[in-house]
Amino acid sequence: MSDTPTPPSPPPETPSSTRRRTLLFAAAGLGATGLGAWWATRSSTPAAGAAPDAALAGADGDLLPDGFWQHQFEQPSGGPLDWAALQGRPLLINFWATWCPPCVKEMPELDRFHEAFGPRGWQVVGLAIDGPTPVREFLGRTPVRFPIGLAGMDGTDLAASLGNTAGGLPFTVLVDAQGRIRQRKMGATHYEELAAWAGAIA
């Protein structure tokens, strides 16, 4: 199974989704025009000779966008995700979908990071660019111990505001306790990489 990021399918044609649709089609077009190496440089296993995630990793402390903590997400089990309660803690945000193979592959790695670093004050949250039913079914088969929010296709706007201009998945962002973006990655990640990210800002 490849770790190459999987571009999401376009959302329904509505005026409010125009920008998301454009981003998603652009991501799909990259693959269609033979720029697989571009995606490979952002995967967890870079292609030979490629720089590992050079364009996205090391965000130089960009501040979170205005209104970031005002977002609201439902949880697959029901009830709202307490998004604002995550403020002031180091945070790992993972955008994913059940139909994205590298997203599915990395879920146990994210869960392992959550269990190891939660006692140190870290929080992990997964934002599903997906519908409630497939997410519930997936979590029934592959449970995780960190919170999941149902972002749906609206999550593509949030991901874009955090630096995911290509619209691909999975997409992971590390935010420090001061609300600065310290790492971004397009493509599957793994425990050792996440632990190194956390250690670098400890």
N, CA and C of each residue as an Amber inpcrd file, in Angstrom:
protein
   606
   0.8520000  -1.1950000   0.0000000   0.0000000   0.0000000   0.0000000
   0.8850000   1.2420000   0.0000000   0.6730000   2.1700000  -0.8650000
   1.4930000   3.3720000  -0.9860000   1.1340000   4.4050000   0.0610000
   2.1640000   5.1800000   0.4840000   1.9310000   6.2750000   1.4130000
   1.7130000   7.5820000   0.6870000   1.6090000   7.5290000  -0.6580000
   1.3920000   8.7480000  -1.4170000   0.0690000   9.3850000  -1.0250000
   0.0240000  10.6930000  -0.7400000  -1.2340000  11.3310000  -0.3320000
  -2.3440000  11.1280000  -1.3340000  -3.5310000  10.8800000  -0.8440000
  -4.6870000  10.6370000  -1.6890000  -5.5040000  11.9030000  -1.8310000
  -5.6320000  12.4690000  -3.0650000  -6.4250000  13.6920000  -3.2170000
  -7.8920000  13.4110000  -3.0270000  -8.5880000  14.2210000  -2.2030000
 -10.0180000  13.9880000  -1.9720000 -10.8570000  14.1720000  -3.2200000
 -12.0300000  13.4740000  -3.2450000 -12.9890000  13.6710000  -4.3170000
 -13.6190000  15.0440000  -4.1850000 -14.0280000  15.6670000  -5.3040000
 -14.6170000  17.0080000  -5.2130000 -15.9570000  17.0070000  -4.5200000
 -16.2860000  18.0820000  -3.7520000 -17.5840000  18.1880000  -3.0730000
 -18.6940000  18.5130000  -4.0530000 -19.9510000  18.4330000  -3.6060000
 -21.0650000  18.7680000  -4.4990000 -20.9540000  20.1910000  -5.0190000
 -21.4550000  20.4170000  -6.1990000 -21.3760000  21.7170000  -6.8650000
 -22.3370000  22.7060000  -6.2110000 -21.8180000  23.5300000  -5.3340000
 -22.5950000  24.5930000  -4.7130000 -21.7390000  25.8380000  -4.6970000
 -22.3510000  27.0140000  -4.6400000 -21.5390000  28.2480000  -4.6090000
 -20.5560000  28.2820000  -3.4670000 -20.9570000  27.7530000  -2.2880000
 -20.0690000  27.8380000  -1.1220000 -18.8830000  26.9040000  -1.2260000
 -18.9400000  25.9300000  -2.1580000 -17.8470000  24.9720000  -2.2460000
 -16.9160000  25.2360000  -3.4170000 -17.0720000  26.3820000  -4.0880000
 -16.2800000  26.6560000  -5.2860000 -14.7890000  26.6060000  -5.0100000
 -14.3510000  27.2900000  -3.9430000 -12.9180000  27.3100000  -3.6830000
 -12.3920000  25.9290000  -3.3060000 -13.1790000  25.1800000  -2.4930000
 -12.7510000  23.8350000  -2.1260000 -12.6500000  22.9590000  -3.3630000
 -13.6460000  23.0670000  -4.2520000 -13.6210000  22.2420000  -5.4530000
 -12.3960000  22.5550000  -6.3000000 -12.0610000  23.8280000  -6.3890000
 -10.8940000  24.2200000  -7.1730000  -9.6220000  23.6180000  -6.6100000
  -9.4720000  23.6760000  -5.2770000  -8.2890000  23.1090000  -4.6360000
  -8.2080000  21.6060000  -4.8630000  -9.3450000  20.9240000  -4.7220000
  -9.3330000  19.4820000  -4.8390000  -9.0440000  19.0360000  -6.2700000
  -9.6290000  19.7330000  -7.2340000  -9.3360000  19.3890000  -8.6110000
  -7.8810000  19.6920000  -8.9610000  -7.3340000  20.7360000  -8.3670000
  -5.9240000  21.0470000  -8.6070000  -5.0490000  19.9210000  -8.0970000
  -5.3910000  19.3840000  -6.9080000  -4.6150000  18.2800000  -6.3550000
  -4.7150000  17.0500000  -7.2520000  -5.9350000  16.7520000  -7.7190000
  -6.1130000  15.6070000  -8.6040000  -5.3660000  15.8150000  -9.9180000
  -5.3670000  17.0590000 -10.3880000  -4.6850000  17.3570000 -11.6430000
  -3.1940000  17.1620000 -11.5630000  -2.6120000  17.3950000 -10.3930000
  -1.1830000  17.1720000 -10.2380000  -0.8280000  15.7210000 -10.5360000
  -1.6380000  14.7990000  -9.9790000  -1.3750000  13.3970000 -10.2400000
  -1.6080000  13.0490000 -11.7040000  -2.6570000  13.6220000 -12.2820000
  -3.0090000  13.3140000 -13.6600000  -1.9640000  13.7990000 -14.6460000
  -1.2110000  14.8370000 -14.2940000  -0.2050000  15.3720000 -15.2060000
   1.1680000  14.7710000 -14.9500000   1.2160000  13.7160000 -14.1530000
   2.4700000  13.0000000 -13.9870000   3.4160000  13.5950000 -12.9760000
   2.9110000  14.4120000 -12.0400000   3.7930000  15.0020000 -11.0360000
   3.7950000  14.1510000  -9.7740000   3.9140000  12.8470000  -9.9330000
   3.9470000  11.9540000  -8.7840000   5.1190000  12.2450000  -7.8690000
   6.2260000  12.7030000  -8.4260000   7.3910000  13.0070000  -7.5890000
   7.0920000  14.1490000  -6.6360000   6.2480000  15.1020000  -7.0890000
   5.8730000  16.2140000  -6.2110000   5.1790000  15.6900000  -4.9700000
   4.2390000  14.7310000  -5.1780000   3.5530000  14.1300000  -4.0420000
   4.5280000  13.3150000  -3.2140000   5.4520000  12.6090000  -3.8810000
   6.3720000  11.7360000  -3.1540000   7.2260000  12.5130000  -2.1680000
   7.5970000  13.7490000  -2.5100000   8.4190000  14.5380000  -1.5880000
   7.6670000  14.9010000  -0.3380000   6.3460000  14.7300000  -0.3460000
   5.5420000  15.0490000   0.8200000   5.0050000  13.8140000   1.5180000
   5.4180000  12.6480000   1.0760000   4.9740000  11.4150000   1.7190000
   5.8980000  11.0610000   2.8610000   5.5080000  10.0850000   3.6620000
   6.3360000   9.7150000   4.7950000   7.5870000   8.9730000   4.3560000
   7.6140000   8.4450000   3.1310000   8.7970000   7.8100000   2.5870000
   9.1410000   8.5200000   1.2870000  10.0000000   9.5460000   1.3220000
  10.2780000  10.3330000   0.1310000  10.8890000   9.5010000  -0.9790000
  10.6360000   9.9020000  -2.2160000  11.2460000   9.2540000  -3.3670000
  12.7510000   9.4630000  -3.3270000  13.4860000   8.5850000  -3.9730000
  14.9420000   8.6820000  -3.9860000  15.3750000  10.0490000  -4.4960000
  16.2310000  10.6900000  -3.7410000  16.7570000  11.9820000  -4.1450000
  15.8490000  13.1480000  -3.8430000  14.6820000  12.8840000  -3.2840000
  13.7270000  13.9660000  -3.0120000  13.9530000  14.5090000  -1.6090000
  13.7160000  15.8010000  -1.4380000  13.8160000  16.4120000  -0.1220000
  12.5870000  16.0570000   0.6950000  12.7400000  15.5260000   1.9220000
  11.5850000  15.0710000   2.7000000  10.7560000  16.2210000   3.2340000
   9.6050000  16.4530000   2.6010000   8.6190000  17.4080000   3.0880000
   9.1740000  18.8150000   3.2710000  10.1090000  19.2120000   2.3980000
  10.7840000  20.4930000   2.5690000   9.8170000  21.6660000   2.4900000
   8.7680000  21.5530000   1.6810000   7.8800000  22.6900000   1.4640000
   6.8890000  22.8930000   2.6030000   6.6520000  21.8360000   3.4010000
   5.6120000  21.9350000   4.4110000   6.1450000  21.8650000   5.8350000
   7.2190000  21.1250000   6.0510000   7.7400000  21.0000000   7.4070000
   8.4860000  22.2570000   7.8110000   8.5230000  22.5300000   9.1230000
   9.2410000  23.6980000   9.6050000   8.5050000  24.9720000   9.2550000
   7.4210000  25.2440000   9.9400000   6.5600000  26.3530000   9.5710000
   7.0020000  27.6930000  10.1490000   8.1360000  27.6950000  10.8730000
   8.7210000  28.9420000  11.3740000   7.7960000  29.7200000  12.2990000
   6.9380000  29.0300000  13.0240000   6.1310000  29.6950000  14.0350000
   5.0040000  30.5540000  13.5190000   4.4260000  30.2200000  12.3520000
   3.2590000  30.9560000  11.8710000   2.1440000  30.8740000  12.9110000
   1.4890000  31.9900000  13.1660000   0.3670000  31.9890000  14.0980000
  -0.8530000  31.3210000  13.4690000  -1.6810000  30.7220000  14.2960000
  -2.9320000  30.1540000  13.8080000  -3.7980000  31.2630000  13.2180000
  -4.5930000  30.9590000  12.1950000  -5.4270000  31.9970000  11.5760000
  -6.4850000  32.5250000  12.5380000  -6.9130000  33.7530000  12.2940000
  -7.9670000  34.3640000  13.1060000  -9.2190000  33.4870000  13.0850000
  -9.8640000  33.3670000  14.2220000 -11.0880000  32.5880000  14.3060000
 -10.8820000  31.0920000  14.4050000  -9.6360000  30.6470000  14.5000000
  -9.3490000  29.2090000  14.5070000 -10.0950000  28.4830000  15.6250000
 -10.1260000  29.0620000  16.8080000 -10.7270000  28.3800000  17.9520000
 -12.2420000  28.5410000  18.0050000 -12.8210000  29.2340000  17.0460000
 -14.2860000  29.3710000  17.0190000 -14.9690000  28.2750000  16.2010000
 -14.1990000  27.3870000  15.5950000 -14.8010000  26.3030000  14.8210000
 -15.5690000  25.3570000  15.7370000 -16.5620000  24.6990000  15.1760000
 -17.3660000  23.7400000  15.9260000 -17.4750000  22.4480000  15.1260000
 -17.2780000  21.3350000  15.8130000 -17.3310000  20.0170000  15.1760000
 -18.1160000  19.0600000  16.0560000 -18.9420000  18.2590000  15.4170000
 -19.6110000  17.1730000  16.1310000 -18.6580000  15.9780000  16.2190000
 -18.8820000  15.1500000  17.2340000 -18.1200000  13.9220000  17.3780000
 -18.9080000  12.7540000  16.7810000 -18.2210000  11.7200000  16.2950000
 -18.9410000  10.5710000  15.7270000 -19.9040000   9.9240000  16.7070000
 -19.5770000   9.9600000  17.9910000 -20.4450000   9.3470000  19.0080000
 -21.5750000  10.2600000  19.4320000 -21.5810000  11.4870000  18.9060000
 -22.6070000  12.4540000  19.2610000 -22.0690000  13.5310000  20.1840000
 -22.6720000  14.6980000  20.1040000 -22.2460000  15.8060000  20.9440000
 -21.0800000  16.5570000  20.3280000 -20.8850000  17.7960000  20.7370000
 -19.8410000  18.6180000  20.1500000 -18.4560000  18.2720000  20.6960000
 -17.4600000  18.4070000  19.8340000 -16.0700000  18.3300000  20.2560000
 -15.7300000  19.6350000  20.9760000 -15.1340000  19.5300000  22.1440000
 -14.7800000  20.7320000  22.9150000 -13.4840000  21.3060000  22.3460000
 -13.6220000  21.9730000  21.2120000 -12.4890000  22.4700000  20.4470000
 -11.7140000  23.5380000  21.2150000 -12.4210000  24.4840000  21.7970000
 -11.7610000  25.5900000  22.4930000 -10.9510000  25.1020000  23.6880000
 -11.3360000  23.9540000  24.2620000 -10.6140000  23.4280000  25.4250000
  -9.2060000  22.9720000  25.0640000  -8.9320000  22.8000000  23.7740000
  -7.5970000  22.3840000  23.3400000  -6.6170000  23.5420000  23.3020000
  -7.1290000  24.7510000  23.3940000  -6.2790000  25.9430000  23.3250000
  -5.3350000  25.9890000  24.5240000  -4.0960000  26.4080000  24.2640000
  -3.1180000  26.5390000  25.3320000  -2.3280000  25.2760000  25.6080000
  -2.5600000  24.2320000  24.8070000  -1.8110000  22.9850000  24.9400000
  -1.1380000  22.6850000  23.6080000   0.0290000  22.0160000  23.6210000
   0.5880000  21.5760000  22.3400000  -0.3680000  20.5840000  21.6870000
  -0.5680000  20.7430000  20.4000000  -1.6530000  20.0490000  19.7040000
  -1.1850000  19.4910000  18.3670000  -1.5710000  18.2610000  18.0980000
  -1.3320000  17.6350000  16.8010000  -2.6820000  17.4570000  16.1210000
  -2.8710000  18.0990000  14.9740000  -4.1290000  18.0250000  14.2200000
  -3.8960000  17.1950000  12.9740000  -4.7500000  16.1950000  12.7660000
  -4.6200000  15.3260000  11.6020000  -5.9130000  15.3580000  10.8000000
  -5.8250000  15.7860000   9.5420000  -6.9570000  15.7620000   8.6100000
  -6.9080000  14.4300000   7.8610000  -8.0220000  13.7120000   7.8480000
  -8.0160000  12.3600000   7.2980000  -9.3850000  12.0110000   6.7330000
  -9.4680000  10.8480000   6.1110000 -10.7440000  10.3240000   5.6060000
 -10.6570000   8.8080000   5.5670000 -11.7990000   8.1510000   5.6830000
 -11.8180000   6.6930000   5.6980000 -11.4420000   6.0940000   4.3520000
 -11.6520000   6.8600000   3.2620000 -11.3640000   6.3430000   1.9240000
  -9.9310000   6.6480000   1.4810000  -9.1200000   7.1600000   2.3740000
  -7.7370000   7.5490000   2.0780000  -6.7920000   6.4950000   2.6630000
  -6.1920000   5.6200000   1.8590000  -5.3580000   4.5330000   2.3990000
  -4.2280000   4.9830000   3.3150000  -3.4330000   6.0200000   2.9600000
  -2.3820000   6.4160000   3.9090000  -2.9280000   6.9950000   5.2080000
  -4.1340000   7.5880000   5.1490000  -4.7670000   8.0690000   6.3810000
  -5.0580000   6.9010000   7.3170000  -5.6300000   5.8480000   6.7490000
  -5.9790000   4.6680000   7.5330000  -4.7240000   4.0220000   8.1090000
  -3.6620000   3.9800000   7.2960000  -2.4240000   3.3430000   7.7290000
  -1.7990000   4.0470000   8.9270000  -1.8940000   5.3680000   8.9800000
  -1.2110000   6.1040000  10.0450000  -2.0210000   6.2360000  11.3290000
  -3.2930000   5.8590000  11.3320000  -4.1120000   6.0400000  12.5250000
  -3.5270000   5.3710000  13.7690000  -3.0410000   4.1340000  13.6860000
  -2.4220000   3.5410000  14.8840000  -1.1790000   4.3020000  15.3400000
  -0.4510000   4.9200000  14.4080000   0.7270000   5.7030000  14.7750000
   0.3230000   6.9620000  15.5470000  -0.7430000   7.6010000  15.1030000
  -1.2550000   8.7710000  15.8110000  -1.7480000   8.3880000  17.2050000
  -2.4140000   7.2400000  17.2880000  -2.9200000   6.7790000  18.5760000
  -1.7650000   6.4690000  19.5260000  -0.7060000   5.8820000  18.9990000
   0.4740000   5.5990000  19.8170000   1.0930000   6.8990000  20.3410000
   1.1740000   7.9060000  19.4870000   1.7120000   9.2000000  19.9200000
   0.8240000   9.8020000  21.0110000  -0.4790000   9.7210000  20.8140000
  -1.4140000  10.2540000  21.8050000  -1.2090000   9.5970000  23.1630000
  -1.0630000   8.2840000  23.1790000  -0.8900000   7.5750000  24.4420000
   0.4450000   7.8960000  25.0990000   1.5020000   8.0560000  24.3040000
   2.8240000   8.3210000  24.8590000   2.9950000   9.7580000  25.3120000
   2.4090000  10.7040000  24.5680000   2.6590000  12.1170000  24.8410000
   1.5080000  12.8300000  25.5430000   0.3460000  12.1800000  25.6250000
  -0.7550000  12.7770000  26.3710000  -0.3850000  13.1020000  27.8090000
   0.2870000  12.1810000  28.5270000   0.6800000  12.4930000  29.9000000
   1.6630000  13.6620000  30.0040000   2.2700000  14.0400000  28.8920000
   3.1990000  15.1690000  28.8890000   2.5100000  16.4760000  28.4770000
   1.1990000  16.4290000  28.3590000   0.4510000  17.6370000  28.0510000
   0.0210000  17.7800000  26.6100000   0.3830000  16.8260000  25.7540000
   0.0190000  16.8940000  24.3460000  -1.4050000  16.4020000  24.1120000
  -2.0260000  16.9500000  23.0800000  -3.3450000  16.4950000  22.6510000
  -3.2890000  16.2050000  21.1540000  -3.9750000  15.1530000  20.7420000
  -4.1380000  14.8040000  19.3310000  -5.6120000  14.9160000  19.0050000
  -5.9280000  15.4590000  17.8490000  -7.3140000  15.4840000  17.3810000
  -7.3210000  15.1510000  15.8940000  -8.2470000  14.2850000  15.4950000
  -8.4180000  13.9360000  14.0930000  -9.6540000  14.6260000  13.5450000
  -9.5000000  15.3190000  12.4190000 -10.6330000  15.9750000  11.7630000
 -10.9350000  15.2220000  10.4690000 -12.0930000  14.5750000  10.4580000
 -12.4680000  13.7100000   9.3420000 -13.1170000  14.5050000   8.2230000
 -12.5080000  14.4510000   7.0360000 -13.0890000  15.0480000   5.8340000
 -13.9570000  13.9570000   5.2160000 -15.0610000  13.6710000   5.8580000
 -15.8160000  12.4630000   5.5520000 -17.1930000  12.5870000   6.1760000
 -18.0710000  11.6400000   5.8650000 -19.4100000  11.6260000   6.4280000
 -19.4690000  10.8850000   7.7500000 -20.4880000  11.1550000   8.5680000
 -20.5830000  10.5240000   9.8850000 -20.6300000   9.0030000   9.8530000
 -21.4030000   8.4300000   8.9240000 -21.5790000   6.9760000   8.9280000
 -20.2880000   6.2320000   8.6360000 -19.5420000   6.5520000   7.5680000
 -18.2830000   5.8220000   7.3530000 -17.2680000   6.0300000   8.4700000
 -17.2740000   7.2010000   9.0830000 -16.3480000   7.4400000  10.1910000
 -16.7150000   6.5590000  11.3800000 -17.9930000   6.5000000  11.7210000
 -18.4220000   5.6450000  12.8300000 -18.0750000   4.1790000  12.5540000
 -18.3260000   3.7350000  11.3240000 -18.0360000   2.3410000  10.9760000
 -16.5440000   2.0600000  11.0590000 -15.7290000   2.9960000  10.5790000
 -14.2770000   2.8100000  10.6360000 -13.8020000   2.7350000  12.0820000
 -14.2660000   3.6530000  12.9330000 -13.8290000   3.6730000  14.3200000
 -14.3350000   2.4510000  15.0900000 -15.4270000   1.8660000  14.6220000
 -15.8910000   0.6210000  15.2230000 -14.9220000  -0.5190000  14.9740000
 -14.2610000  -0.4750000  13.8050000 -13.2720000  -1.4990000  13.4660000
 -11.8840000  -1.1530000  13.9770000 -11.5520000   0.1410000  13.9630000
 -10.2140000   0.6090000  14.3250000 -10.3490000   1.7400000  15.3350000
 -10.6370000   1.4250000  16.5740000 -10.8410000   2.4870000  17.5670000
  -9.5420000   3.2230000  17.8770000  -9.6690000   4.5070000  18.1630000
  -8.5410000   5.3170000  18.6090000  -8.9410000   6.0050000  19.9070000
  -7.9370000   6.4370000  20.6650000  -8.2080000   6.9950000  21.9910000
  -8.1150000   8.5120000  22.0230000  -7.9350000   9.1230000  20.8710000
  -7.9340000  10.5830000  20.8070000  -9.2380000  11.0580000  20.1690000
  -9.6340000  12.2970000  20.4170000 -10.9260000  12.7750000  19.9010000
 -10.9310000  12.9520000  18.3890000 -12.0850000  12.6970000  17.8230000
 -12.3200000  12.8560000  16.3880000 -13.4360000  13.8750000  16.1920000
 -13.2370000  14.7960000  15.2690000 -14.2620000  15.7540000  14.8960000
 -14.7180000  15.5110000  13.4700000 -16.0030000  15.6650000  13.2320000
 -16.5610000  15.4970000  11.8890000 -16.5160000  16.8480000  11.1780000
 -15.4470000  17.0550000  10.4170000 -15.2660000  18.3280000   9.7240000
 -15.9780000  18.3510000   8.3760000 -16.2350000  17.1770000   7.7980000
 -16.8510000  17.1360000   6.4760000 -16.0170000  17.8920000   5.4530000
 -16.6350000  18.2400000   4.3290000 -15.8920000  18.9420000   3.2960000
 -15.5420000  20.3640000   3.7040000 -16.2380000  20.9140000   4.7070000
 -15.8630000  22.2330000   5.2110000 -14.4620000  22.2220000   5.8150000
 -14.0070000  21.0390000   6.2150000 -12.6640000  20.9210000   6.7630000
 -11.5730000  21.2560000   5.7710000 -11.8820000  21.2120000   4.4730000
 -10.8600000  21.5610000   3.4850000 -10.4980000  23.0350000   3.5710000
 -11.4660000  23.8790000   3.9220000 -11.1620000  25.3010000   4.1060000
 -10.2290000  25.5050000   5.2940000 -10.4980000  24.7920000   6.3830000
  -9.6450000  24.9050000   7.5620000  -8.2450000  24.4020000   7.2430000
  -8.1550000  23.2620000   6.5550000  -6.8420000  22.7310000   6.1840000
  -6.0830000  23.7130000   5.2980000  -6.7930000  24.3390000   4.3680000
  -6.1520000  25.3170000   3.4890000  -5.6160000  26.5030000   4.2840000
  -6.3580000  26.9260000   5.2980000  -5.9190000  28.0590000   6.1110000
  -4.6830000  27.7210000   6.9320000  -4.4180000  26.4230000   7.1060000
  -3.2420000  25.9710000   7.8450000  -2.0750000  25.6200000   6.9300000
  -2.2610000  25.8100000   5.6200000  -1.1600000  25.6020000   4.6920000
  -1.3470000  24.5090000   3.6670000  -2.4760000  23.8050000   3.6960000
  -2.7120000  22.7220000   2.7390000  -3.3530000  23.2850000   1.4680000
  -2.5590000  23.9750000   0.6680000  -3.0860000  24.6060000  -0.5390000
  -3.3620000  23.5980000  -1.6460000  -2.7970000  22.3820000  -1.5670000
  -3.0200000  21.3650000  -2.5930000  -4.3090000  20.5940000  -2.3720000
  -4.8190000  20.5710000  -1.1500000  -6.0690000  19.8780000  -0.8730000
  -5.9550000  18.3860000  -0.7180000  -4.7440000  17.8420000  -0.5140000
  -4.5780000  16.3980000  -0.3760000  -4.7160000  15.9230000   1.0590000
  -4.8000000  14.6010000   1.2190000  -4.8730000  13.9400000   2.5200000
  -3.9170000  12.7600000   2.5270000  -3.4240000  12.3800000   3.7130000
  -3.5980000  13.0340000   5.0080000  -2.7510000  14.3040000   5.1090000
  -3.1440000  15.1560000   6.0460000  -2.4350000  16.4090000   6.2870000
  -2.3480000  16.5900000   7.7900000  -1.1400000  16.7990000   8.3010000
  -0.9150000  16.8770000   9.7390000  -0.2390000  18.1920000  10.0900000
  -0.7020000  18.8030000  11.1610000  -0.1730000  20.0890000  11.6200000
   0.1450000  19.9820000  13.1020000   1.3310000  20.4560000  13.4870000
   1.7150000  20.5020000  14.8910000   1.7160000  21.9510000  15.3480000
   0.9940000  22.2080000  16.4280000   0.8300000  23.5560000  16.9780000
   1.3800000  23.5650000  18.3970000   2.1950000  24.5640000  18.7290000
   2.7240000  24.6200000  20.0890000   1.7100000  25.2640000  21.0380000
   2.0510000  25.3230000  22.3200000   1.1150000  25.8190000  23.3280000
   0.8050000  27.2980000  23.1700000   1.6450000  28.0240000  22.4380000
   1.4260000  29.4510000  22.1870000   0.6160000  29.7040000  20.9200000
   0.1370000  28.6320000  20.2680000  -0.6810000  28.7860000  19.0750000
   0.1080000  29.0700000  17.8200000   1.3590000  28.6010000  17.7780000
   2.1840000  28.7700000  16.5870000   2.3070000  27.4420000  15.8580000
   2.2010000  27.4730000  14.5320000   2.3390000  26.2660000  13.7130000
   3.8230000  25.9500000  13.5980000   4.2090000  24.7590000  14.0810000
   5.6210000  24.4010000  14.0910000   5.9860000  23.3600000  13.0500000
   5.0270000  22.5590000  12.6270000   5.2640000  21.5570000  11.5810000
   3.9940000  21.3890000  10.7640000   4.1900000  21.1320000   9.4740000
   3.1000000  20.7510000   8.5800000   3.6050000  19.5830000   7.7440000
   2.7300000  18.6470000   7.4570000   3.1330000  17.5590000   6.5680000
   1.9660000  17.0830000   5.7220000   2.2120000  16.9580000   4.4290000
   1.2980000  16.3040000   3.5110000   1.7820000  14.8780000   3.3300000
   0.9320000  13.9100000   3.6590000   1.3360000  12.5170000   3.5360000
   1.3570000  11.8350000   4.8920000   1.4050000  10.5130000   4.8640000
   1.3510000   9.7380000   6.0960000   2.5660000   9.9940000   6.9720000
   2.3380000  10.0300000   8.2620000   3.4140000  10.1930000   9.2220000
   3.5220000   8.9170000  10.0600000   4.4130000   8.9220000  11.0370000
   4.6020000   7.7500000  11.8880000   5.0840000   8.2080000  13.2590000
   5.0430000   7.2940000  14.2120000   5.3040000   7.6550000  15.6040000
   6.6730000   8.3130000  15.7920000   7.7190000   7.7350000  15.2150000
   9.0670000   8.2640000  15.4250000   9.1830000   9.6960000  14.9260000
   8.5630000   9.9930000  13.8030000   8.5970000  11.3440000  13.2760000
   7.8430000  12.3050000  14.1920000   6.6740000  11.9000000  14.6380000
   5.8820000  12.7470000  15.5270000   6.6050000  12.9920000  16.8450000
   7.2280000  11.9520000  17.3860000   7.9640000  12.0950000  18.6350000
   9.1360000  13.0710000  18.4610000   9.7880000  13.0320000  17.2960000
  10.8900000  13.9490000  17.0280000  10.3840000  15.3810000  16.9290000
   9.2430000  15.5870000  16.2930000   8.6370000  16.9090000  16.2200000
   8.3670000  17.4460000  17.6320000   7.7340000  16.6050000  18.4500000
   7.3940000  17.0400000  19.8040000   8.6440000  17.3460000  20.6150000
   9.6660000  16.5000000  20.4640000  10.8980000  16.7100000  21.2040000
  11.6060000  17.9950000  20.8330000  11.4200000  18.4280000  19.5830000
  12.1060000  19.6200000  19.1070000  11.5370000  20.8990000  19.7130000
  10.3110000  20.8320000  20.2150000   9.7280000  22.0540000  20.7890000
   9.4580000  21.9070000  22.2760000   9.9490000  20.8220000  22.8710000
   9.7140000  20.5840000  24.2950000  10.4020000  21.6630000  25.1270000
